[in-house]
Amino acid sequence: MEPRNRAYSPRGSLMLSALDVLPDASIMVFDTDLVFVVVRGEALLEAGMQPHELEERPAAEALNPSRWAFYEPFYRAALAGESSSLEVGSLAGDGHRYVVNIGPVRNDAGDVIGGVAIATDVSDHMRLREALEESEHRFRLVAENSSDVVLRVDDDWDIGWVSPSVREVLGYEPEKILGAGLPGFLVPESWDSISAAYAAWDKKEPLRHLLQVVAADGRGRWMEVLARSIVPEGSSLASTVVNLRDVDEQVHAQRALADSEEQFRLAMEQAAVGMALINEAGEFMVVNPALSRFLGYEPGELVGRSFLTVTHPADLESGRQVHEELVTGKRPSYSFRKRYVRKDGAVVWADLTVASVHDAQGTFRHNVAQMADVTAEVAAQQEALESQRLYQLLAENASDVVYLADRSGEITWASPTFRTVLGIDPVDAVGMRTEDLVHPDDVGIVTRRRHEIYDGDDVNVAIIRYRGAAGDYRDMSVTVHRIPGGGDGVPASAVVGLRDVTAEQRALRELARSEERFRLAMTAAPVGMAISNPDGRFVQVNDAFCALLGIAEHEALGTTVTAFLAPEERGLVEEVMLALSDEGRSTFRHQHTLVSATRQLWVEHSASVLRDEAGEPMFYVHQFADHTEAHELRQDLEYRASHDALTGVVNRGELMTQLEHSLRRGRGGAAWLGVLFCDIDNLKPLNDEFGHHTGDVAIQTVAERLKSVVRLGDLVARIGGDEFVVLLEGLRSRDELAVIAEKCRAAVEGPVAVDGETILVSVSVGAVLAGQDETADEVLARADHALHRAKTGGRHQVDLD
């Protein structure tokens, strides 16, 4: 191997000399072979390590075994392009705590060429944070062990269902809550805030809110609200599930804690450590990418700018004073927490460590500033009461192993990665035979392929299992090439390349198991499931899907979902599927009908798309849940809510809704809206003489005769025992109103046979044209007055207002 290039640019030398005097910190740069290239910083001295003794040494040798065992996964993760941040304690047992940031170093092309580890002493801040966490622990216990109250409310906030836990949490009996309005249980300020938030809610994501609920004892309790809409897309039915979590003690504790810790609650998300060189004038000379990201600037925008221009106004004076003391040599370094203002105007916090650098003559050269972003530290304190995140282990991404082997399979040279991948020192590997390192079941394959190599074939061996120092076996992708030796062309040796593909092989095996589980789950699923290709044609269906439509499997395969849709719904479903394919959506859910040769169903249709690495759809997974019975029940309930049970015509509520709509549509137009107020003559004497059954038949007869004579689009409604109203749209004149009113009166009048008896039925009619600015109540009142005149004038007649 060639010696490492230790020539540095003037700026690089300047930076390295500055790092030597940076207090309470260290930086360790390593290459892809995990060999330290640059090691600087006084923090290493506190840990009992000499920086110059670590450079040019492999990390595994330079660090003691326990320390290397701890840091090795993070160093390897950095070489894989991943960044890590961890908190560690001092091995010297002096109580110091460090934040260590480990990440990749890339060249101009973006390739990883090594890694860097930066350690910062955060002992004081850790002690403060631990004290805060201890004080907050009791509040976390309250939140984690409190019961939740679950409500289902409609758009009018009426409670349709409540969980039994309302008794323990708020002291109410569940049956006392049902049917009541949620606003009645909130303090006024909370109702104002939640109603405003609800009005602005798009219902695509859960609504989170904090409000006060009045408990049965009259005391307001703080509750955390998580509301989810359960309105399916395309449906007019509205319902909201509201989860109330008792956070009363937690909120009071947070507010009390916030009064004394407000400075810690200004932070944002944690950023990487930033570093800069600052000249005597206070201008940035060199800025690293982490600092640029931290302050929201491009690197070129900060170079030449004074650090005071990004300092918070409240910290300007202290910043000037510290800079002056460092420049004049009154103090060599300074560490404190201060605020900065990002380019977008946001205020962020940093733990700032500044050290001055002077030349041999004592002349000031520059300041070295290290800014560790602690914005997320305060935010983390706030979020700790809500949830805890688990750390996931990083999988090792080892470098390739390369070794030379002679004709007998004996290893003559091994790369340093032999140690990192297989745990075997490269020196110890020399002299071993390849057959000694592979799984016994793979020895025959290795021996046969080696002979083939030396007989003239250039063979790539697929997957061979190699044994590590711990005795475990790892799957290796093996590539073998000949290296010609003597003049007769017979290869003297072979170069063998190993790439660890254990994880990939495990993933392939897991994928196969996953696909089998999915196949079994689909087969046994109680709901209809189908898989379609990018053209939308079904390539697989389960038994439940076939049973749902009453067809055989071969009848479904090769068809599309549109083959089972009503014509009016095909365009909508095709549009949704196109959006799923082209607009990057991963799932959609829609309710529509499915039509087969024997039946029509109302289903909830869910579809998900699986894409390839290029983002193109590979296939779609469909799920069809049968909601036919619930849909028909809902339609029946809606009909019953708007129609008269005796006659089948619309009831008073629906009439008033239609009348208001008709009045709004007609305002400013040339056509008129006519209203006929009809009353059955002498219904009470009929009931008294023949009984209520006869009266009911008379009422039903009047309704049928009115419906038979009005025009298409006109509306007949029963609004009382013997009262009917007819809405007449698009009338051109008062004369036309009179003609239709007389026609309705005449159509109703006549005999009715009931249980062998014959009775005469007639109506009196009050007819009006609605005015341009009249309300529904005003129009009906005028029609009622006209009806009264018709009845007092002798009945069986029309009075036209």
Buried (B, 14 or more C-beta within 10 A) or exposed (E): EEEEEEEEEEEEEBBBBBBEBBBBBBBBBBBBBBBBBBBBBBBBEBBEBEBEEBBBBBBBBBBEEEBBEEBBBBBBBBBBBBBBBBEBEBBEEEEBBBBBBBBBBEEEEEEBEBBBBBBBBBBEBBEBBEEBEEEBEEBBEBBEEBBBBBBBBBEEBBBEEBBEBBBEBBEBEBEEBEEBEBBEBBBEEBBEBBEEBBEEBEBEEEBEBEBBBBBEEEEBBBBBBBBEBEEBEEEEEEBBBBBBBBBBBBBEBBEEBEEEBEEBBBBBEBBBBBBBBBBBEBBBBBBBEBBBBBBBBEBEBBBEBBBBEBBBEEBEEEBBEBBEBBBEEEEBBBBEBBBBBBEEEEBBBBBBBBBBBBEEEEEBBBBBBBBBBBBBBBBBBBEBBEEEEEEEEBBBEBBBBBBBBBBEBBBEBBBBBBBBBBEBBBEEBBEBBBBEBBBEEBBEBBBEBBEBBBEEEEBEBEBBBBBEEEEEBBBBBBBBEBEEEEEEEEBBBBBBBBBBBBEEBEEEEEEEEEEEEEEEEBEEBEBBBBBBBEEBEBEBBBBBBBEBBEBEEEBBEEBBBBBBBEEEBBEEBBEBBEEBBEEEEEEBBBBBBBBBEEEEBBBBBBBBBEEEEEEEBEBBBBBBBBBBEEBEEBEEEEEEEBBBEEBBBBBBEBBBEBBEEBBEEBEEEEEBBBBBBBBBBBBEEBBEEBEEEBBBBBBBBBBBBBBEBBEEEBBBBBBEEBBBBBBBBBBEEBEBBBEBBBBBBBBBBEEBEBEEEEBEBBBBBBBBBBBEEBEBEBBBBBBBBBBBBBBEEEBBBBBBB
